[in-house]
Structures are given as structure tokens and as C-alpha cells.
Amino acid sequence: MRIALVSNKSELIKKDLKELDIQTVKKNPDYVLAFGGDGTLLASEEKYPGVPKIFIYYSGTCLKCSVGDFKHALKFALENPE
């Protein structure tokens, strides 16, 4: 699976992507993983128009936004693409 990563906080999740055996690419991705806030999602669509997006909301200021659930959420999204 080839995923383009759009995030200002990519260091928080790169290890998890490797553990899930996900290849990150910059060209011709199958999916785009937008990891951040609303601006990250908008930037991911601008950079990769029409490519399916997986949006994981993460905010350094929001105490309810935990990176701990990231692997579970990404695995679920990839196994259930509808």
C-alpha cells in the first residue's frame, strides 16, 4: 500500500507506519494520510486532488486528541475503504 503523508507532525507516526508495513510516497499514492487539523486536510486535497483521503485529526492543543489511537484508526480505515 502506497500512502502519501501530509502532516506537520509526521515524526509522531512514521514508526507506526513502518510497523503497519505502509510505504510512504510522494507521487502516485493509493491514499493520502492527512494527520493534523483542518488546514492539513485542505492542503492534502490541494496537493493530491481526487486521491482518497484518510483524515486523522491531531491537535497539540486539544487534550482529547490522542495520537495513541492512530494505529487502530488507520488499520480500520485501510481494512474498510467504503
C-alpha positions in Angstrom: 0.0 0.0 0.0 1.4 3.4 -1.1 0.4 6.3 1.1 1.3 10.0 0.8 1.7 11.6 4.2 0.6 15.2 4.7 1.4 16.4 8.2 3.5 18.9 10.2 3.8 16.2 12.9 4.9 13.2 10.8 7.6 12.3 13.4 4.8 11.2 15.7 3.5 8.5 13.3 6.4 7.4 11.0 7.3 4.5 13.3 3.7 3.3 13.3 3.5 3.4 9.5 6.6 1.2 9.3 5.1 -1.3 11.8 2.0 -1.5 9.6 4.2 -2.1 6.6 2.9 1.0 4.8 5.2 2.6 2.2 5.1 6.4 2.2 5.5 8.0 -1.2 5.3 11.5 -2.7 4.0 10.5 -6.2 1.0 8.4 -7.3 -0.3 7.3 -3.8 -3.2 4.9 -3.4 -4.4 7.0 -0.4 -3.4 10.2 1.3 -3.0 10.3 5.1 -3.7 13.8 6.4 -2.6 13.8 10.0 -3.3 17.2 11.7 -6.0 19.8 11.6 -8.4 21.3 9.1 -5.6 23.1 7.3 -3.8 19.8 6.8 -6.8 18.2 5.3 -7.2 21.2 2.9 -3.5 21.1 2.0 -3.7 17.3 1.3 -6.6 17.9 -1.2 -4.7 20.7 -2.9 -1.6 18.6 -3.2 -3.3 15.3 -4.2 -6.7 16.2 -5.8 -9.1 13.3 -6.2 -7.0 10.8 -4.3 -8.9 9.2 -1.4 -8.1 10.7 2.0 -7.7 9.3 5.4 -8.0 12.1 7.9 -6.7 11.6 11.4 -7.4 14.7 13.5 -4.5 15.6 15.8 -4.1 18.9 17.7 -1.3 19.7 20.1 -3.8 22.0 22.0 -6.7 19.6 22.2 -6.4 17.3 25.2 -9.0 14.9 23.7 -6.9 14.3 20.5 -4.6 11.4 21.3 -2.0 10.0 18.9 -2.3 6.7 20.8 -5.3 5.6 18.8 -3.6 6.3 15.5 -2.6 2.8 14.6 -6.1 1.3 15.3 -7.8 4.1 13.4 -5.5 3.8 10.3 -5.8 0.0 10.3 -9.6 0.2 10.4 -9.7 2.8 7.6 -7.5 0.7 5.4 -9.4 -2.5 6.0 -12.8 -0.8 5.4 -12.3 1.5 2.4 -16.0 2.2 1.8 
